[in-house]
Each structure stands twice: as structure tokens, then as C-alpha cells.
């Protein structure tokens, strides 16, 4: 590690060492914890007495007297500093501040609490775009129908909000093999007190804010098993009283034609853009390389475990590409990560290893270039108000076996506030 990188790490350690203010508990919470009142008594004592109120991390909510209408307005800001020590001597090292993400959302329900809606606009990384725009209707716990733009059922890490990750960003494997957001319809639900959960939907398959130029659609589904009880969609463990286990599987099928390419897959769908590099082609180049169409299948499997501030997780991704013209090929990736809260709900340390690989040389001729890459990461998180106000820092060592000058080192420091 060079001197500049060392100074960055020391700076992060100093910033992460600031003492957080303890979050005061209400009288009702103290009484429930001591067993003086029941959980039902707690809910009755703390039920809303106002039709307009603010809750930290949730924003401002306005409700009607009868409870059939609500509107919640909130936002999230991430500011990122990144220092990259480039292995390539022809490139300068970079030191960069940026607004990593800025999100504004409006959500709630209308006519009945069963009919919900959400709109979310995102700013960051030089782009402004509509991210979520959907409504959903809950018929019963086992069945909710959702229509609009949102994330299809896929890898668990991709479905976990960027606000609730164990590290500054998601893993290398997830950033290569994810479906991002799309437009379509989805059925979802749970049974046995969330021990089994499912998502199954049909989508355009081209990513967000993009129409479908043909009659091909993407199907995506996910199945989760939580044998020890409901498992929250967040990376860290915040002192769960009992052990929790999640085992998940997902599958997606998509058929891409010449009419689809050039439609900015890179706005979200990284299977199409990063793993297959289809966004780099025009219609003529696609037809010359693949013929009429290309079928892509994505499989994922994960196991995650949490207990008393300890979080363990791993996920495997496998993609198969089968063009109408030429041979098919496979690519895969995975990550393994662990986190532990040294000071509960305050200071956390984490480690992660992630790798991706294209196992066929056909990828060099039919897509772009074969990849064989890995990242080793160490992280430190400091929570002032859990995810609502936190600092995250991580240090990444990149190993690129197919590029002689691709072994970079990266330091990142991120501050997040949800309000």
C-alpha cells in the first residue's frame, strides 16, 4: 500500500472513530422490554394520533382520517470519496468526490391500504432517471400483484437496497450478473409466517425506461426459504435475538434480438451490458455475430446467516448465452462475505471476496473479451442511527488475470443520510 493509500485509510479510521449519539428509547419501549406491557399494549400506546407526521429515515407521511389514503415523501443522499491507485503506469491515479446517489421517493396507498404505489427518482453518477414507478394490490398474504417499473426477482444482493449494503457498493459478481430494474408485472407473496417467499414476473427485458421493440419478454422468478423466521433484506446484522437463515434461488430467461441492441442496457441490466456487452453493438453487428436472436439464462443461489451482530453470506451466479448463430458459452461468479459488529449497532468490521470468470474462449469472438477477475475487500462501518446516518469505508485489491496492468487498489469512504 503506497503512502497516499495509507493516509486515506488513516483518515477513514479517524472519521469512523467519532462517537455516535445513543438513540433514546421511549417509555413504551422500555416497559415492553422489561415485560411490564405486552407487544399489543405497545402497539396501542404508540399508534399514530396525527394525520401528518415525520419519522427519521422514513420521511414525511400524510394520511386521511379513515386510513384509506396516505402519501410518504422521503429522500436519501450518499456522498462518496474514492482514491484509485491504478496499476497501469500510463494512467494517473485518481482522487474523486461525487454524489454517489440522491433519491427522492413518493409512496403510499390509495382507496384502500391494499392498493399501494411508489415513485422514485434517482440522481448520481452523472445521470438522472426514473427508477421505480409502480402500483401493487395485496389480495392476501400469499398473493400481491405489482405492475410498472421495479426490480424483478433475481440475486438477493441486487434486491437488497443500496442503502443497506454491508460494503460501500455491491460485489463484483453482482455488478456483472444483475438484471437491474425493468418494466412488467409480477406476482409475489409468502406463507408460513414468511418461511417461504416467492416472486414471479414477466418483463420487457430491456431495462428501465425503455420500450420493447419486439414480442420477446423476460421471465424472472425467485424463491426464498427462511426456516428460522423472517429474514430482513439488509446486509448487516443488528443484534438479532435468535439465529436467522436465508436460502434463496432465482432464475431468469431473456431473448434478445437485433431490434433490442443500442437501447442503453447499461442504464441497469448488467447481464446484457457487462456480461454480454450487447450495448456496444448496433443491429447490423448483432445480426452478423448472432443471427436472429440470442437467448440468455441467469441462475443464482445464495445462503445468508445472521445472529447477534454476526452476518455471513455467499451467492453464486451462472449465465448461459445461446445465440441463434454460433456456439453457446457460460460465465459465472460468486461472492463470500462476513461482517461483525464489534460495538453493537455502532462499529462493524467486514471482509469480502468476489470473482467472475468466462470459461469459454468463444466469448472473445462473439461478445467482447473473456474475463477472469477477482476483488478482495476489507471494510469498516460506523452507524450513528443505523442506516439512516452512517459512514462506510472499504479498501479493495483488484486481481485481473487477463490484463497485465489491471491489478488496481481502491479506497472508498461513503457518508449516507436518509431523511
FILUMDREN-313848 format. One record per residue (C-alpha): residue number from 1; residue in one letter; x, y, z. Coordinates in pm, 1 decimal. Layout:
BEGIN
R; NUM; A; X; Y; Z
...
//
This chain:
BEGIN
R; 1; X; 0.0; 0.0; 0.0
R; 2; X; 154.6; 333.4; -101.9
R; 3; X; 166.1; 641.2; 123.0
R; 4; X; -136.3; 807.2; -34.5
R; 5; X; -348.2; 498.4; 21.6
R; 6; X; -221.3; 475.1; 380.4
R; 7; X; -323.7; 833.9; 451.7
R; 8; X; -670.3; 761.4; 310.9
R; 9; X; -712.2; 462.8; 542.9
R; 10; X; -595.5; 666.8; 844.1
R; 11; X; -839.5; 943.8; 753.1
R; 12; X; -1125.4; 693.3; 740.3
R; 13; X; -1027.8; 544.4; 1074.2
R; 14; X; -1033.8; 890.4; 1229.2
R; 15; X; -1372.9; 978.1; 1083.7
R; 16; X; -1520.7; 642.7; 1178.8
R; 17; X; -1396.4; 690.6; 1534.1
R; 18; X; -1634.5; 976.3; 1611.2
R; 19; X; -1869.3; 885.2; 1894.1
R; 20; X; -2231.6; 831.2; 1789.0
R; 21; X; -2512.6; 972.1; 1990.0
R; 22; X; -2716.3; 698.8; 2153.1
R; 23; X; -3069.4; 672.7; 2023.4
R; 24; X; -3301.3; 731.8; 2315.9
R; 25; X; -3572.6; 475.6; 2382.0
R; 26; X; -3930.1; 574.2; 2451.8
R; 27; X; -4101.6; 489.4; 2780.0
R; 28; X; -4322.1; 239.8; 2596.6
R; 29; X; -4015.6; 59.9; 2453.6
R; 30; X; -3854.9; 33.7; 2798.7
R; 31; X; -4175.0; -102.8; 2953.4
R; 32; X; -4215.5; -363.3; 2677.7
R; 33; X; -3851.7; -476.8; 2710.0
R; 34; X; -3898.2; -521.0; 3087.0
R; 35; X; -4216.7; -719.8; 3033.4
R; 36; X; -4440.6; -464.9; 3207.1
R; 37; X; -4658.6; -431.2; 2895.6
R; 38; X; -4723.0; -669.7; 2606.3
R; 39; X; -4643.7; -609.6; 2240.7
R; 40; X; -5016.7; -547.5; 2180.6
R; 41; X; -5015.9; -285.0; 2458.1
R; 42; X; -4709.5; -124.4; 2297.1
R; 43; X; -4880.4; -100.8; 1956.7
R; 44; X; -5190.6; 53.3; 2114.1
R; 45; X; -4986.1; 306.1; 2315.1
R; 46; X; -4778.7; 414.3; 2017.1
R; 47; X; -5042.7; 419.4; 1744.0
R; 48; X; -5049.8; 740.0; 1543.7
R; 49; X; -5250.6; 1025.5; 1684.1
R; 50; X; -5167.6; 1264.3; 1399.8
R; 51; X; -5255.4; 1256.4; 1032.4
R; 52; X; -4926.5; 1420.6; 932.2
R; 53; X; -4600.2; 1319.8; 1096.3
R; 54; X; -4228.0; 1272.8; 1040.5
R; 55; X; -4026.8; 960.4; 1116.3
R; 56; X; -3643.9; 960.9; 1083.7
R; 57; X; -3536.1; 753.1; 786.0
R; 58; X; -3893.1; 734.8; 654.2
R; 59; X; -3967.1; 1096.9; 568.5
R; 60; X; -4296.5; 1286.8; 596.4
R; 61; X; -4625.8; 1097.1; 588.8
R; 62; X; -4974.7; 1242.6; 541.9
R; 63; X; -5281.6; 1022.8; 596.7
R; 64; X; -5657.2; 1055.2; 570.6
R; 65; X; -5875.7; 1018.4; 880.0
R; 66; X; -6024.6; 688.1; 759.0
R; 67; X; -5678.1; 542.5; 678.4
R; 68; X; -5760.9; 474.2; 313.6
R; 69; X; -5516.4; 732.9; 172.5
R; 70; X; -5153.0; 801.6; 253.7
R; 71; X; -4856.0; 974.7; 96.5
R; 72; X; -4497.8; 938.9; 215.7
R; 73; X; -4225.0; 1172.9; 90.6
R; 74; X; -3861.7; 1091.2; 169.2
R; 75; X; -3510.5; 1107.6; 29.5
R; 76; X; -3162.8; 962.0; 62.0
R; 77; X; -2820.1; 1113.0; -5.6
R; 78; X; -2485.3; 934.8; -47.0
R; 79; X; -2161.8; 1133.9; -85.2
R; 80; X; -1858.4; 928.0; -189.8
R; 81; X; -1484.0; 982.5; -188.0
R; 82; X; -1272.8; 734.8; -388.2
R; 83; X; -897.3; 709.4; -437.1
R; 84; X; -776.1; 467.2; -706.8
R; 85; X; -414.3; 355.7; -733.9
R; 86; X; -401.8; 243.5; -1098.1
R; 87; X; -170.6; -44.7; -1181.2
R; 88; X; -140.3; 81.5; -1539.5
R; 89; X; 152.9; 325.2; -1543.7
R; 90; X; 3.1; 509.9; -1840.4
R; 91; X; -294.9; 615.0; -1624.6
R; 92; X; -285.3; 872.3; -1346.1
R; 93; X; -410.0; 778.2; -1000.4
R; 94; X; -746.3; 939.6; -926.9
R; 95; X; -885.5; 1117.8; -620.6
R; 96; X; -1255.1; 1192.5; -663.3
R; 97; X; -1551.6; 1328.5; -465.5
R; 98; X; -1900.8; 1276.5; -603.4
R; 99; X; -2268.5; 1249.0; -519.9
R; 100; X; -2294.6; 872.8; -542.5
R; 101; X; -2671.8; 859.5; -509.8
R; 102; X; -2951.0; 1102.9; -439.1
R; 103; X; -3300.8; 956.7; -433.4
R; 104; X; -3639.7; 1115.5; -383.8
R; 105; X; -3945.9; 895.9; -339.6
R; 106; X; -4321.6; 931.7; -306.8
R; 107; X; -4510.3; 626.2; -185.0
R; 108; X; -4826.7; 529.0; -3.5
R; 109; X; -5168.8; 379.0; -66.3
R; 110; X; -5492.9; 497.5; -225.1
R; 111; X; -5860.7; 393.7; -182.4
R; 112; X; -5750.8; 110.5; 48.1
R; 113; X; -5430.5; 8.0; 230.4
R; 114; X; -5416.1; -289.0; -7.4
R; 115; X; -5354.2; -68.4; -313.8
R; 116; X; -5002.7; 76.3; -282.9
R; 117; X; -4790.5; 291.4; -511.1
R; 118; X; -4432.5; 417.4; -534.2
R; 119; X; -4240.9; 663.3; -748.2
R; 120; X; -3865.3; 710.8; -706.1
R; 121; X; -3634.5; 944.3; -894.4
R; 122; X; -3259.0; 899.2; -874.1
R; 123; X; -2962.5; 1132.4; -924.4
R; 124; X; -2599.5; 1024.6; -922.4
R; 125; X; -2303.0; 902.4; -1127.8
R; 126; X; -2375.3; 1171.8; -1385.3
R; 127; X; -2730.8; 1052.9; -1458.1
R; 128; X; -3087.1; 1141.7; -1364.2
R; 129; X; -3357.1; 881.9; -1418.0
R; 130; X; -3686.7; 741.9; -1300.2
R; 131; X; -3603.8; 428.8; -1101.4
R; 132; X; -3928.1; 295.0; -954.7
R; 133; X; -4279.5; 366.9; -1080.8
R; 134; X; -4537.0; 103.6; -986.9
R; 135; X; -4854.7; 17.0; -802.7
R; 136; X; -4941.7; -309.1; -627.7
R; 137; X; -5252.2; -474.7; -487.7
R; 138; X; -5238.8; -721.1; -199.2
R; 139; X; -5519.8; -976.9; -232.1
R; 140; X; -5388.3; -1177.2; 64.6
R; 141; X; -5052.9; -1262.3; 225.6
R; 142; X; -4980.4; -1532.2; -38.9
R; 143; X; -5059.4; -1304.8; -336.4
R; 144; X; -4968.5; -947.9; -428.4
R; 145; X; -4972.0; -825.9; -788.4
R; 146; X; -4733.8; -547.0; -889.4
R; 147; X; -4724.6; -359.8; -1223.3
R; 148; X; -4487.3; -93.3; -1351.0
R; 149; X; -4110.9; -43.0; -1321.6
R; 150; X; -3915.9; -210.9; -1040.7
R; 151; X; -3654.3; -481.1; -979.0
R; 152; X; -3753.1; -832.1; -1094.7
R; 153; X; -3687.4; -1134.6; -873.1
R; 154; X; -3313.5; -1206.1; -900.9
R; 155; X; -2997.2; -1221.4; -686.3
R; 156; X; -3051.2; -1136.1; -319.5
R; 157; X; -2772.3; -875.6; -312.7
R; 158; X; -2926.9; -685.9; -603.4
R; 159; X; -3267.2; -686.6; -432.0
R; 160; X; -3110.4; -550.6; -111.7
R; 161; X; -3126.5; -170.3; -123.5
R; 162; X; -2803.3; 17.7; -192.5
R; 163; X; -2879.6; 195.0; 137.5
R; 164; X; -2846.1; -129.5; 335.6
R; 165; X; -2534.1; -297.1; 194.9
R; 166; X; -2255.4; -436.1; 412.7
R; 167; X; -1997.4; -255.7; 193.2
R; 168; X; -1994.2; 77.8; 12.2
R; 169; X; -2118.6; -95.5; -304.0
R; 170; X; -2238.0; -438.6; -412.1
R; 171; X; -1990.6; -712.4; -508.9
R; 172; X; -1802.4; -754.9; -835.8
R; 173; X; -2009.3; -1065.5; -916.7
R; 174; X; -2339.2; -886.7; -862.1
R; 175; X; -2224.1; -587.0; -1065.2
R; 176; X; -2159.2; -823.3; -1357.6
R; 177; X; -2464.9; -1050.1; -1332.9
R; 178; X; -2773.7; -849.0; -1236.7
R; 179; X; -3098.9; -761.7; -1412.0
R; 180; X; -3137.6; -418.6; -1254.3
R; 181; X; -3484.4; -267.6; -1299.0
R; 182; X; -3734.6; -345.0; -1573.1
R; 183; X; -4094.9; -280.4; -1676.9
R; 184; X; -4354.7; -552.3; -1633.6
R; 185; X; -4587.0; -734.5; -1396.4
R; 186; X; -4507.6; -961.9; -1101.7
R; 187; X; -4686.1; -1188.9; -854.9
R; 188; X; -4533.3; -1228.4; -509.8
R; 189; X; -4623.2; -1347.3; -163.4
R; 190; X; -4531.5; -1553.7; 138.9
R; 191; X; -4668.0; -1828.9; 358.6
R; 192; X; -4594.6; -1995.8; 693.7
R; 193; X; -4501.2; -1662.4; 855.0
R; 194; X; -4250.7; -1571.6; 580.3
R; 195; X; -4074.2; -1907.5; 595.0
R; 196; X; -4141.2; -1935.5; 219.8
R; 197; X; -4144.2; -1632.6; -11.5
R; 198; X; -4171.6; -1607.9; -390.5
R; 199; X; -4160.0; -1360.9; -681.7
R; 200; X; -4252.9; -1442.0; -1042.7
R; 201; X; -4288.0; -1187.8; -1322.3
R; 202; X; -4282.7; -1105.3; -1693.6
R; 203; X; -4093.2; -801.0; -1820.7
R; 204; X; -3981.6; -619.3; -2136.7
R; 205; X; -3627.8; -740.8; -2071.5
R; 206; X; -3450.0; -424.0; -2189.7
R; 207; X; -3403.4; -238.1; -1863.1
R; 208; X; -3582.5; 67.2; -1715.0
R; 209; X; -3743.9; 349.7; -1911.6
R; 210; X; -3712.8; 153.1; -2237.5
R; 211; X; -3998.4; 19.5; -2451.5
R; 212; X; -3997.9; -328.9; -2604.5
R; 213; X; -3937.7; -323.0; -2984.0
R; 214; X; -4038.9; -689.1; -3039.6
R; 215; X; -4263.5; -957.5; -2889.3
R; 216; X; -3994.0; -1118.4; -2672.6
R; 217; X; -4022.7; -1092.2; -2295.4
R; 218; X; -3805.4; -1175.1; -1997.2
R; 219; X; -3934.1; -1409.0; -1726.9
R; 220; X; -3774.3; -1381.9; -1382.5
R; 221; X; -3853.9; -1559.4; -1058.5
R; 222; X; -3714.0; -1603.3; -709.2
R; 223; X; -3785.5; -1844.7; -423.4
R; 224; X; -3669.8; -1784.0; -63.8
R; 225; X; -3667.6; -2023.2; 231.9
R; 226; X; -3639.7; -1877.7; 583.4
R; 227; X; -3658.1; -2183.9; 811.6
R; 228; X; -3578.4; -1986.7; 1129.8
R; 229; X; -3816.3; -1696.8; 1064.4
R; 230; X; -3846.5; -1381.3; 854.2
R; 231; X; -3511.7; -1265.4; 714.7
R; 232; X; -3467.9; -891.0; 654.5
R; 233; X; -3339.1; -757.1; 322.3
R; 234; X; -3022.5; -588.9; 452.3
R; 235; X; -2655.3; -680.5; 466.3
R; 236; X; -2552.8; -624.5; 832.0
R; 237; X; -2682.1; -799.5; 1143.6
R; 238; X; -2819.5; -562.9; 1407.1
R; 239; X; -2811.4; -787.3; 1714.8
R; 240; X; -3086.1; -1033.5; 1626.1
R; 241; X; -3200.2; -1218.3; 1937.8
R; 242; X; -3211.5; -1552.6; 1757.3
R; 243; X; -3022.7; -1703.0; 1461.0
R; 244; X; -3175.7; -1642.6; 1117.5
R; 245; X; -3110.6; -1829.5; 792.4
R; 246; X; -3200.0; -1749.7; 431.6
R; 247; X; -3161.4; -1988.7; 138.2
R; 248; X; -3258.8; -1842.3; -198.3
R; 249; X; -3275.3; -1938.1; -565.9
R; 250; X; -3354.8; -1732.8; -873.9
R; 251; X; -3387.6; -1786.1; -1248.9
R; 252; X; -3431.5; -1553.4; -1545.2
R; 253; X; -3473.7; -1615.7; -1917.8
R; 254; X; -3444.1; -1345.5; -2180.6
R; 255; X; -3439.0; -1347.7; -2562.7
R; 256; X; -3265.0; -1052.0; -2727.6
R; 257; X; -3292.9; -959.0; -3096.7
R; 258; X; -3121.8; -704.6; -3321.2
R; 259; X; -3405.4; -458.8; -3253.3
R; 260; X; -3315.2; -452.4; -2883.2
R; 261; X; -2948.9; -353.8; -2905.0
R; 262; X; -2837.1; 5.9; -2884.1
R; 263; X; -3111.2; 75.3; -2627.2
R; 264; X; -2879.4; 164.8; -2338.0
R; 265; X; -2879.0; -163.7; -2148.7
R; 266; X; -2603.8; -5.5; -1939.6
R; 267; X; -2861.8; 202.8; -1755.0
R; 268; X; -2934.9; -102.8; -1539.1
R; 269; X; -2923.1; -454.7; -1686.9
R; 270; X; -2560.3; -561.5; -1636.7
R; 271; X; -2613.2; -915.4; -1769.5
R; 272; X; -2680.5; -763.6; -2109.9
R; 273; X; -2423.9; -485.8; -2089.0
R; 274; X; -2130.3; -607.8; -1878.0
R; 275; X; -2151.6; -987.0; -1906.5
R; 276; X; -2259.1; -993.4; -2273.8
R; 277; X; -2155.9; -642.8; -2386.7
R; 278; X; -2460.5; -620.6; -2614.3
R; 279; X; -2496.3; -247.3; -2562.5
R; 280; X; -2173.3; -198.4; -2756.7
R; 281; X; -2334.0; -341.1; -3073.0
R; 282; X; -2570.6; -199.0; -3332.8
R; 283; X; -2838.3; -403.4; -3511.3
R; 284; X; -2615.8; -495.5; -3806.5
R; 285; X; -2325.7; -609.0; -3586.0
R; 286; X; -2563.2; -813.2; -3368.0
R; 287; X; -2715.7; -993.8; -3669.4
R; 288; X; -2373.0; -1064.7; -3817.4
R; 289; X; -2247.7; -1217.3; -3491.3
R; 290; X; -2558.2; -1396.2; -3359.7
R; 291; X; -2818.3; -1430.6; -3634.3
R; 292; X; -3182.1; -1364.6; -3544.8
R; 293; X; -3154.1; -1364.0; -3167.0
R; 294; X; -2961.4; -1460.4; -2854.0
R; 295; X; -3107.5; -1642.5; -2554.3
R; 296; X; -2961.5; -1566.2; -2211.9
R; 297; X; -3032.4; -1757.0; -1891.5
R; 298; X; -2925.2; -1647.8; -1543.5
R; 299; X; -2925.2; -1868.5; -1232.7
R; 300; X; -2839.6; -1760.3; -877.2
R; 301; X; -2823.2; -1938.7; -541.5
R; 302; X; -2745.0; -1787.9; -201.5
R; 303; X; -2709.5; -1873.5; 166.4
R; 304; X; -2711.6; -1598.9; 432.9
R; 305; X; -2698.0; -1628.6; 810.3
R; 306; X; -2728.6; -1373.9; 1093.1
R; 307; X; -2708.3; -1379.6; 1470.2
R; 308; X; -2610.5; -1131.3; 1744.0
R; 309; X; -2424.2; -885.6; 1519.7
R; 310; X; -2262.0; -1153.5; 1300.3
R; 311; X; -2358.8; -1174.3; 932.4
R; 312; X; -2234.1; -1441.0; 690.7
R; 313; X; -2333.7; -1467.3; 326.9
R; 314; X; -2246.3; -1606.9; -11.5
R; 315; X; -2408.3; -1605.6; -353.9
R; 316; X; -2332.2; -1784.5; -681.2
R; 317; X; -2425.2; -1655.3; -1029.1
R; 318; X; -2423.5; -1858.6; -1352.1
R; 319; X; -2507.4; -1730.2; -1700.4
R; 320; X; -2555.9; -1922.2; -2023.9
R; 321; X; -2565.3; -1744.2; -2360.2
R; 322; X; -2703.9; -1930.2; -2661.9
R; 323; X; -2704.5; -1734.5; -2991.5
R; 324; X; -2904.8; -1840.2; -3296.7
R; 325; X; -2575.9; -1841.2; -3488.7
R; 326; X; -2253.2; -1983.1; -3339.0
R; 327; X; -2181.0; -2182.6; -3025.1
R; 328; X; -2305.8; -2105.3; -2676.3
R; 329; X; -2086.9; -2023.7; -2374.8
R; 330; X; -2104.8; -1990.3; -1996.3
R; 331; X; -1983.4; -1737.9; -1741.4
R; 332; X; -2013.1; -1736.4; -1364.7
R; 333; X; -1922.9; -1550.4; -1048.5
R; 334; X; -1965.7; -1550.4; -673.3
R; 335; X; -1901.3; -1362.8; -351.4
R; 336; X; -1836.8; -1462.9; 9.7
R; 337; X; -1869.4; -1200.5; 280.7
R; 338; X; -1876.9; -1164.5; 659.3
R; 339; X; -1945.9; -880.4; 897.1
R; 340; X; -1932.7; -844.2; 1274.5
R; 341; X; -2049.0; -557.1; 1494.1
R; 342; X; -1764.8; -503.8; 1739.6
R; 343; X; -1979.0; -243.2; 1915.0
R; 344; X; -2345.8; -344.5; 1864.7
R; 345; X; -2538.7; -113.2; 1632.1
R; 346; X; -2234.8; 117.1; 1612.3
R; 347; X; -1899.8; -18.1; 1486.7
R; 348; X; -1872.3; -301.3; 1234.6
R; 349; X; -1586.1; -471.1; 1050.3
R; 350; X; -1632.2; -671.5; 729.9
R; 351; X; -1446.6; -877.5; 469.9
R; 352; X; -1547.9; -993.8; 122.2
R; 353; X; -1404.9; -1187.0; -171.9
R; 354; X; -1571.4; -1186.8; -513.1
R; 355; X; -1469.9; -1330.8; -850.8
R; 356; X; -1604.1; -1358.7; -1206.6
R; 357; X; -1496.6; -1587.1; -1489.8
R; 358; X; -1589.1; -1658.2; -1852.2
R; 359; X; -1496.4; -2020.0; -1914.7
R; 360; X; -1513.1; -2018.0; -2294.0
R; 361; X; -1278.4; -1857.9; -2543.5
R; 362; X; -1583.9; -1817.8; -2770.0
R; 363; X; -1662.2; -1510.0; -2562.8
R; 364; X; -1364.0; -1329.6; -2716.5
R; 365; X; -1503.1; -1365.1; -3067.6
R; 366; X; -1876.6; -1349.7; -3015.7
R; 367; X; -1908.2; -1089.6; -2742.3
R; 368; X; -1612.7; -880.6; -2637.7
R; 369; X; -1331.2; -1012.8; -2425.3
R; 370; X; -1312.5; -1304.2; -2188.9
R; 371; X; -1295.3; -1207.6; -1821.1
R; 372; X; -1119.2; -1360.1; -1521.2
R; 373; X; -1118.9; -1113.6; -1235.2
R; 374; X; -1134.8; -1104.1; -854.6
R; 375; X; -1165.4; -847.2; -575.1
R; 376; X; -1065.0; -876.7; -209.6
R; 377; X; -1220.9; -616.7; 21.1
R; 378; X; -1192.8; -508.0; 383.7
R; 379; X; -1446.7; -267.6; 532.2
R; 380; X; -1532.1; -64.9; 842.0
R; 381; X; -1878.4; 79.5; 910.6
R; 382; X; -1981.9; 331.8; 1175.5
R; 383; X; -2354.3; 369.0; 1244.2
R; 384; X; -2482.7; 688.5; 1404.8
R; 385; X; -2850.7; 596.6; 1350.4
R; 386; X; -2815.7; 256.9; 1183.1
R; 387; X; -2863.1; 302.3; 804.8
R; 388; X; -3027.7; 641.6; 848.2
R; 389; X; -2693.5; 806.3; 926.9
R; 390; X; -2369.7; 616.0; 874.5
R; 391; X; -2013.3; 621.4; 745.1
R; 392; X; -1870.0; 331.7; 545.5
R; 393; X; -1510.8; 279.1; 432.9
R; 394; X; -1356.6; -6.7; 236.6
R; 395; X; -1026.8; -99.7; 74.8
R; 396; X; -1025.2; -313.7; -242.3
R; 397; X; -746.5; -508.2; -409.5
R; 398; X; -825.9; -599.6; -771.1
R; 399; X; -671.2; -902.1; -945.1
R; 400; X; -725.1; -913.6; -1321.9
R; 401; X; -565.3; -1228.7; -1466.2
R; 402; X; -627.5; -1131.9; -1829.6
R; 403; X; -490.7; -776.7; -1812.9
R; 404; X; -127.5; -723.1; -1719.2
R; 405; X; -197.3; -374.1; -1579.8
R; 406; X; -534.8; -438.5; -1419.4
R; 407; X; -439.7; -503.1; -1055.6
R; 408; X; -566.4; -175.5; -906.7
R; 409; X; -611.7; -71.7; -541.6
R; 410; X; -914.8; 132.9; -439.9
R; 411; X; -1006.9; 316.1; -119.7
R; 412; X; -1363.6; 443.6; -71.9
R; 413; X; -1534.1; 645.2; 200.1
R; 414; X; -1910.6; 697.7; 188.9
R; 415; X; -2143.0; 907.3; 404.3
R; 416; X; -2517.4; 838.7; 394.5
R; 417; X; -2818.3; 1019.4; 538.0
R; 418; X; -3178.1; 909.0; 491.6
R; 419; X; -3436.0; 1173.5; 575.9
//
